[in-house]
Amino acid sequence: MNFKYIKINRTTAIEAAKRLVVDSIWKSANIELVKGINFPETQEIFEGRIPANADVEKVIVVNNLKRAWMFLFDNLDYPLDLQLASEYNRIIGEGGLYSNPGKLRDQIVRISGTNYIPLIPSYENVREQINWVNKIENPIDKGLEIFTLSSRGQWFNNGNKRTAQMLANHLFLQDNAAVLAIPDIHKEQFMEHLVNYYESDDSLILKNFLYETSVEMLPSGLTMSQLKKLNLA
C-alpha cells in the first residue's frame, strides 16, 4: 500500500522520536496492563522514580519499554531479522514478566476474545515472513506489516503486541518516518479490529485504522486524522 509520510532527515527524526518516547511507552503499556497506568506515573518511572503505591508490574513494564527504546536508538541501522525480533521480546520480558523471553513460542496458546488459534511458529516460517516484510518499499506499510504479521503469529510466549510495536517503530525510524503509538481512547476499537484480523487474516482494515489513528508522523507527532482536521494532509 502507498501510505503517505513526510520525508525528513535522520537527525530531525530521532530528535522528534525522543520527544515522543514517554508518550509512546505510556500508550503501549496501557494496551497490555489490565489496571492501566497514567501519564504522570509513566513519566516518574521513566525518570527513575517509583510512584507512591506503584504496582510492581507497571514499573517493570515501563522500564522494559524504556530499555527497548534505548536499544532501538542505539541499533537503528540493524536490519530486520529474527535476531532483532527476539532481542526486543527478550528486553520487554525481563524481570520475570513471562517465561523464556526472546525464545520462539513452542506451545499452543489461546487468545482471549477469539476462536483463532495461532500455529506454533517455526524458525523457517518466521524468517519467511520477515523476508516478505523486508521486500516492502513503503516504510509505513513495512512497519504495519511486521506489526500485523508478528501479532497474529504470536511468535513469542508473551509480550507480542509490545514486541510488534517496537519492530514497527524500528522500521519506521530507519526511514525517518513515524512512531507507532496506539492511544488509550482507541484501545477498544483497536482490539476489535485486531480480533477481526486474527480471524480473517485480512489486515487491510486494521492497517488503515492504525494509519489514521496511531501512526504519529514525524516531526510533528500528529496522526493522519489530526493532520486532516488541521487541513495539513
C-alpha positions, 0 to 999 in steps of 0.5 A, a space after each residue: 500500500 502507498 501510505 503517505 509520510 513526510 520525508 525528513 532527515 535522520 537527525 530531525 527524526 530521532 530528535 522528534 522520536 525522543 520527544 515522543 518516547 514517554 508518550 509512546 511507552 505510556 500508550 503501549 503499556 496501557 494496551 497490555 496492563 489490565 489496571 492501566 497506568 497514567 501519564 504522570 506515573 509513566 513519566 516518574 518511572 521513566 525518570 527513575 522514580 517509583 510512584 507512591 503505591 506503584 504496582 510492581 508490574 507497571 514499573 517493570 513494564 515501563 522500564 522494559 519499554 524504556 530499555 527497548 527504546 534505548 536499544 532501538 536508538 542505539 541499533 537503528 541501522 540493524 536490519 530486520 531479522 529474527 535476531 532483532 525480533 527476539 532481542 526486543 521480546 527478550 528486553 520487554 520480558 525481563 524481570 520475570 514478566 513471562 517465561 523464556 523471553 526472546 525464545 520462539 513460542 513452542 506451545 499452543 496458546 489461546 487468545 482471549 476474545 477469539 476462536 483463532 488459534 495461532 500455529 506454533 511458529 517455526 524458525 523457517 516460517 518466521 524468517 519467511 515472513 520477515 523476508 516478505 516484510 523486508 521486500 516492502 518499499 513503503 516504510 509505513 506499510 513495512 512497519 504495519 506489516 511486521 506489526 500485523 504479521 508478528 501479532 497474529 503469529 504470536 511468535 513469542 510466549 508473551 509480550 507480542 503486541 509490545 514486541 510488534 510495536 517496537 519492530 514497527 517503530 524500528 522500521 519506521 525510524 530507519 526511514 525517518 518516518 513515524 512512531 507507532 503509538 496506539 492511544 488509550 481512547 482507541 484501545 477498544 476499537 483497536 482490539 476489535 479490529 485486531 480480533 477481526 484480523 486474527 480471524 480473517 487474516 485480512 489486515 487491510 482494515 486494521 492497517 488503515 485504522 492504525 494509519 489514521 489513528 496511531 501512526 504519529 508522523 514525524 516531526 510533528 507527532 500528529 496522526 493522519 486524522 489530526 493532520 486532516 482536521 488541521 487541513 495539513 494532509 
